[in-house]
Amino acid sequence: MKALVLYYSRTGVTEKMARTIAQSLQEEGFPVDLFNVTQFPLETLPSYDLIIVGSPTYYGTMAAEVKKFLDESVRFHGDLEGRIGGAFASSANPAGGNETTVLSILEALLIHGMVVKGMSEGSHYGPVAIEEFDRRAEEECRTYARDLARLTKALRSRKEGQ
């Protein structure tokens, strides 16, 4: 099993979130590739079992760089069926559009046929950071990564057991 954490960041907050998620996945035993979305070799996308995408929030949605990646991922439509996906976001304000950013990324992952998981506590759709990468955002990133890692392992072992 292999995980991918993709992100775009201008201020460094989204990058800190991505690094924390990647570290937590490693602690769960996953080999992890961490990429700025602008440097990711798209042709390797189908080789991942778990794909988590993060973006800063601009006008209530993802950064253009993340949207470009998702638009280009259409060439793998159907190839990501059943893989696990997740999303995270940062913004400058509490009502800055974090949820709509996370949801817009998750929508694209769902169209790929991926499985996504929410969180019953905190930021329900995926981790968010507001203005800075504080302790709350760090804990959400760690919890989310652990939950997605466990889900990926469970679904993978179930699939292999059939």
Salt bridges, closest charged atoms under 4 A:
GLU15 OE2 - ARG19 NH2 2.95
GLU28 OE2 - ARG150 NH2 3.46
ASP49 OD1 - ARG156 NH1 2.52
GLU65 OE2 - ARG10 NH2 3.86
ASP71 OD1 - LYS67 NZ 2.63
GLU72 OE2 - LYS68 NZ 2.88
GLU138 OE2 - ARG142 NH2 3.15
GLU140 OE1 - ARG136 NH1 3.26
ASP147 OD2 - LYS117 NZ 3.67
GLU160 OE2 - ARG156 NE 2.98
